[in-house]
Amino acid sequence: MIGALGARTIQDVVNAGHFGRFAWRSVNTSARSCVSRRTYPLVWTQIYLIGWLSAPVIMITGAFVGMTLAVQAYDQLAGMGLEEHLGTLINISVVKELGPVLAAVMLAGRVGGALTAELGTMNVTEQIDAVRSMGTDPIRYLVAPRLLACLLLTPVLIIYADVLGIIGGALVSFLQFGINSRAYWDLSAYGVDFWDVGVGVVKGFFFGAAIAVISCYKGFTCQEGAHGVGQACTEAFVSSFIWILALDFALAVISKNIYEIFWPLKSLVG
């Protein structure tokens, strides 16, 4: 029992080391690939696959998040006579937390699963070894374009989800609950700062990097056979989801401390 636990612990440490090396190589190679024009066509292809094809699901996710928040929060605010503040609650929740996190989770399921399945199939069929045998670095050829595309597009898709969430919440507030639109938008503009929007967008870079690196790593290291590829896709989504939540907590704490350092009086008033 103790021996098995010790062996599992050692294996987990080894796997963590392998992942750390893979992540460092991926980030380093991606940074160097930014100045290479040969990488641009590969990145553009991934931009279409990751960004354009993900837009519909991000649109639906963002819109329903805003509408659901409006329905859930209206009764509590109306009971205190603060229903016109509904926009502030909806918009700040969407741009700081729910928009970035739920958009990243949807990308982890759609994009992360696709990346893992694609690279896992290439690994099982020895196509990655073939790329390596031709003298081409598979990290530069396969991982860097996907990582760069995720870094560029995740913040953009988060902004897209935020906009749809704001619109969805506003439509429900105006059409279903009859809230005054002028007061709704005025109070929202006063309660939501550019800092709040910026924090959500910055989170997108970290979420996109985590999704791309984890998915590519699982694809590169998956076991043989259809079962191995399927298991790698599941592990990629679960790991990405956990990392998204962990990064969200860490970035929330960091951003809060930074805000209190540079705007202490305003943070105390808020």
C-alpha positions in Angstrom: 0.0 0.0 0.0 2.7 2.5 1.0 4.9 1.3 -1.8 2.2 1.8 -4.4 1.4 5.3 -3.0 5.1 6.2 -3.1 5.4 5.0 -6.7 2.3 7.0 -7.7 3.7 10.1 -6.0 7.0 9.7 -7.8 5.3 9.2 -11.1 3.1 12.3 -10.5 6.3 14.3 -9.8 7.9 13.0 -13.0 4.8 13.8 -15.1 4.7 17.3 -13.6 8.4 17.7 -14.6 7.6 16.6 -18.1 4.7 18.9 -18.4 6.8 21.8 -17.1 9.5 21.2 -19.7 6.9 20.9 -22.4 5.2 24.1 -21.3 8.5 26.0 -21.2 9.5 24.7 -24.7 6.1 25.6 -26.1 6.1 29.2 -24.7 9.8 29.7 -25.7 9.3 28.3 -29.2 6.0 30.3 -29.7 7.8 33.5 -28.7 10.5 32.9 -31.2 8.0 31.9 -33.9 6.3 35.3 -33.8 9.2 36.8 -35.9 9.1 34.0 -38.4 6.8 34.6 -41.4 6.6 30.8 -42.0 4.5 30.5 -38.9 1.8 33.1 -40.0 -0.1 30.8 -42.4 -0.3 28.1 -39.8 -1.5 30.6 -37.2 -4.2 31.9 -39.6 -5.5 28.4 -40.1 -5.8 27.9 -36.3 -7.4 31.3 -35.9 -10.2 30.2 -38.2 -10.6 26.8 -36.5 -10.3 28.2 -33.0 -11.9 31.6 -33.3 -14.5 31.7 -36.1 -15.9 28.2 -35.4 -16.2 28.9 -31.7 -18.1 32.1 -32.1 -21.6 30.6 -32.2 -21.2 28.7 -28.9 -19.6 31.7 -27.2 -22.5 33.9 -28.4 -25.1 31.5 -27.0 -23.1 31.1 -23.7 -22.7 34.8 -23.2 -26.3 35.7 -24.0 -27.8 33.1 -21.7 -25.4 34.1 -18.9 -26.7 37.7 -19.0 -30.3 36.7 -19.3 -30.1 34.2 -16.4 -28.4 36.7 -14.1 -31.2 39.2 -14.8 -33.9 36.7 -14.0 -32.2 35.5 -10.8 -31.1 38.9 -9.4 -34.2 40.9 -10.1 -36.4 39.7 -7.2 -33.7 40.4 -4.6 -33.0 43.9 -5.9 -36.7 44.7 -6.5 -37.4 43.8 -2.9 -35.1 46.5 -1.7 -36.2 49.0 -4.4 -32.9 48.8 -6.2 -34.1 47.2 -9.5 -32.5 50.0 -11.5 -29.1 48.8 -10.2 -29.7 45.4 -11.9 -27.5 46.5 -14.8 -24.5 47.1 -12.5 -24.8 43.7 -11.0 -25.2 41.9 -14.3 -22.5 43.7 -16.1 -19.8 43.6 -13.5 -20.5 39.9 -12.9 -20.3 39.2 -16.6 -17.1 41.2 -17.4 -15.1 40.2 -14.4 -16.0 36.6 -13.7 -18.8 34.7 -15.5 -17.9 35.9 -19.0 -14.2 35.0 -18.9 -14.6 31.8 -17.0 -17.6 30.3 -18.9 -16.1 31.4 -22.2 -12.8 29.7 -21.3 -14.7 26.5 -20.1 -16.6 26.3 -23.4 -13.3 26.8 -25.3 -11.7 24.1 -23.2 -14.5 21.7 -24.2 -14.6 22.6 -27.9 -11.1 23.8 -28.8 -9.2 21.8 -26.2 -10.9 18.6 -27.1 -10.3 19.1 -30.8 -6.6 19.9 -30.3 -6.1 16.9 -28.1 -7.9 14.6 -30.5 -6.1 15.9 -33.5 -2.6 15.7 -32.0 -3.4 12.5 -30.2 -4.4 10.9 -33.5 -1.2 12.2 -35.1 0.8 10.7 -32.1 -0.9 7.3 -32.3 -0.4 7.1 -36.1 3.3 8.2 -35.7 2.8 11.4 -37.7 4.6 13.4 -35.0 7.6 11.1 -35.3 7.4 11.6 -39.1 7.6 15.4 -38.6 10.5 15.0 -36.3 12.3 12.6 -38.7 12.1 15.3 -41.4 14.2 17.6 -39.3 11.3 19.8 -38.2 10.6 20.6 -34.6 7.0 19.4 -33.8 6.7 22.0 -31.1 7.3 24.8 -33.6 5.2 23.2 -36.4 2.3 21.8 -34.4 2.2 23.5 -30.9 3.3 27.1 -31.5 0.6 28.0 -34.1 -2.1 26.6 -31.8 -0.7 28.3 -28.7 -0.4 31.7 -30.5 -3.9 31.4 -31.9 -5.4 30.6 -28.4 -3.4 33.5 -26.9 -4.8 35.9 -29.5 -8.4 34.7 -29.7 -9.4 33.8 -26.2 -9.4 37.5 -25.0 -11.3 38.4 -28.2 -13.9 35.7 -27.6 -14.2 36.8 -23.9 -15.0 40.3 -25.1 -17.6 38.8 -27.5 -19.1 36.8 -24.7 -19.2 39.9 -22.4 -21.0 42.0 -25.1 -23.6 39.3 -25.7 -24.0 38.9 -21.9 -24.6 42.6 -21.4 -27.1 42.7 -24.3 -28.9 39.6 -23.1 -29.2 41.0 -19.6 -30.4 44.4 -20.8 -33.1 42.9 -23.1 -34.5 40.8 -20.3 -34.4 43.8 -17.9 -36.2 46.1 -20.3 -38.7 43.8 -22.0 -39.6 41.4 -19.1 -39.2 43.6 -16.0 -39.8 47.1 -17.5 -36.7 48.7 -16.0 -36.0 52.3 -17.2 -33.3 52.0 -19.8 -31.6 55.3 -19.1 -31.2 54.7 -15.4 -30.1 51.1 -16.2 -27.2 52.3 -18.5 -26.2 55.3 -16.4 -25.8 53.2 -13.2 -24.0 50.5 -15.2 -21.6 53.0 -16.6 -20.9 54.4 -13.1 -20.5 51.0 -11.4 -18.4 49.2 -14.1 -14.9 50.6 -14.6 -12.4 50.0 -17.4 -10.4 48.2 -14.8 -13.1 45.6 -14.4 -13.2 45.0 -18.2 -9.4 44.9 -18.4 -9.2 42.2 -15.6 -11.5 39.9 -17.5 -9.6 40.4 -20.8 -6.2 39.8 -19.2 -7.5 36.6 -17.7 -8.2 35.4 -21.3 -4.5 35.3 -22.1 -3.8 33.0 -19.1 -6.8 30.9 -19.9 -5.9 30.5 -23.5 -2.3 29.6 -22.7 -3.5 27.0 -20.2 -6.0 25.4 -22.6 -3.5 25.3 -25.5 -0.5 23.9 -23.5 -2.5 21.3 -21.6 -4.4 20.1 -24.7 -1.3 19.8 -26.8 0.6 18.1 -24.0 -2.1 15.5 -23.6 -2.2 14.9 -27.3 1.6 14.5 -27.5 1.6 12.0 -24.6 -1.6 10.0 -25.1 -1.7 6.2 -25.1 -2.1 4.2 -28.2 -5.5 3.3 -29.6 -8.9 5.0 -29.7 -9.2 4.5 -25.9 -6.0 6.4 -25.3 -7.1 9.3 -27.5 -10.5 9.5 -25.8 -8.9 9.3 -22.3 -6.5 12.1 -23.3 -9.4 14.3 -24.4 -11.2 13.8 -21.1 -8.0 14.5 -19.1 -7.3 17.6 -21.2 -10.8 19.0 -20.5 -10.7 18.2 -16.7 -7.2 19.6 -16.3 -8.0 22.7 -18.3 -11.1 23.3 -16.2 -9.2 22.9 -13.0 -6.5 25.3 -14.2 -9.0 27.8 -15.3 -10.6 27.9 -11.9 -7.2 28.0 -10.1 -5.9 30.8 -12.4 -9.2 32.7 -12.0 -8.8 32.7 -8.2 -5.1 33.6 -8.3 -5.7 36.5 -10.8 -8.7 37.7 -8.8 -6.5 38.0 -5.7 -3.6 39.6 -7.6 -5.9 42.1 -9.3 -7.6 43.0 -6.1 -4.3 43.7 -4.3 -3.1 45.8 -7.3 -6.3 47.8 -7.3 -6.1 48.4 -3.5 -2.4 49.6 -3.9 -3.0 52.1 -6.7 -6.6 53.2 -5.8 -6.9 52.6 -2.1 -9.6 55.2 -1.4 -11.8 54.1 -4.2 -11.5 50.5 -3.2 -12.5 51.3 0.3 -15.5 53.3 -0.9 -16.5 50.5 -3.3 
